[in-house]
Amino acid sequence: MKRVYWFLALLVSGLIVWGLFFYPVPVKKTIQVPYTMFKSGEQFTNASNLVKWYAPFTINDTAGISKETGKHIITSGSYSAVISDISLFSAVIKAKHHGKEKAFSFTALTDSSEAAATFVTLAYHTTLFRKWFVKTVLEKNANKSLENLRDYMTDTRRFYGFEIQLVPVEDTLFLFSRRAVPVTQRKEATKKIFEQLIAYAEKNGAGYNGNRIYYTLKSGDEITIFASIGVSNMTETAPDDVLQYKRMPYGKKLLMTSYQGPFNQSDKAFKALEAFKADHTLSSMAIPFQKFMSDGFDFEDDQVVQLKIYYPVF
């Protein structure tokens, strides 16, 4: 009888050991990010995006990226990762460290309750012991990376290179003019337009408040300058007048970011707002523009300036 008990005890112990250390169990963890499935999927199907949030890689590890048919490979020191089974919304990341390898699946699925949001799910298999007590280095990296992904995609400075905010329209009345000139005359023409706007405002009691707004469109060797100054009072202007009053609807929304750098590189901030607008399915209600925070308005191309960049949206 004792042999039977011993046999049963050994059998139960063996099953417990097998269940704890060898039986594969699924693990799933999910985060929500404020982007579409397409944008979310791009973060783990493309190696250049993956290194921005997957541990222990860093953005500097782009030099260690190579591609094979249907695969992206990243290496950094003793770590490596192969992105395979790539689709628009999912990929399998096979992470490797000191000879140990493990596969992690990442999938993006639209949140049915919020059109512009996506659930990103990490899935892999492990043992009960590792699930409950001690995760491997590769499992710790994958779990940390899922949180990193949420932090990265909700930090506009990291994701777009600029801190982007949605703000209400506060300044509503402007005196506006535009002019097309050769590109080589941009600086001189800008100075002349703003001087005319300010002189007109002073002459007609418009109440110039110091706000200077500017935007340009280049086409070949010609550039069109759009310039405005903020005013507090309005007088009538004809539709064909060179200078006209414009209103911006109070309380409407603007995407806004700050820029400091060479004047001729401010288009980087405009591109960041354009990308944010597209990624969040926003629509334009007017052309984007920049507000000069630095004194003056006739800046050299390489002059360092401070600007606020805006994009009217709805």
HELIX and SHEET records of a PDB file:
HELIX    1   1 LYS A    2  PHE A   21  1                                  20    
HELIX    2   2 MET A   37  THR A   45  1                                   9    
HELIX    3   3 ALA A   47  LEU A   50  1                                   4    
HELIX    4   4 ILE A   59  GLY A   64  5                                   6    
HELIX    5   5 LEU A  128  TRP A  132  1                                   5    
HELIX    6   6 VAL A  137  MET A  153  1                                  17    
HELIX    7   7 THR A  156  TYR A  160  1                                   5    
HELIX    8   8 VAL A  183  GLN A  185  5                                   3    
HELIX    9   9 ARG A  186  LYS A  203  1                                  18    
HELIX   10  10 PHE A  263  GLN A  265  5                                   3    
HELIX   11  11 ASP A  267  ASP A  279  1                                  13    
SHEET    1   A 7 VAL A  25  VAL A  33  0                                        
SHEET    2   A 7 THR A 118  THR A 126 -1                                        
SHEET    3   A 7 LYS A 100  THR A 110 -1                                        
SHEET    4   A 7 SER A  90  HIS A  97 -1                                        
SHEET    5   A 7 TYR A  79  SER A  84 -1                                        
SHEET    6   A 7 LYS A  71  SER A  76 -1                                        
SHEET    7   A 7 ILE A  65  GLU A  68 -1                                        
SHEET    1   B 8 GLN A 165  PRO A 168  0                                        
SHEET    2   B 8 LYS A 253  PRO A 262 -1                                        
SHEET    3   B 8 VAL A 304  VAL A 313 -1                                        
SHEET    4   B 8 PHE A 289  PHE A 292 -1                                        
SHEET    5   B 8 TYR A 208  SER A 219 -1                                        
SHEET    6   B 8 GLU A 222  VAL A 231 -1                                        
SHEET    7   B 8 LEU A 173  PRO A 182 -1                                        
SHEET    8   B 8 GLN A 244  ARG A 247 -1                                        
END                                                                             
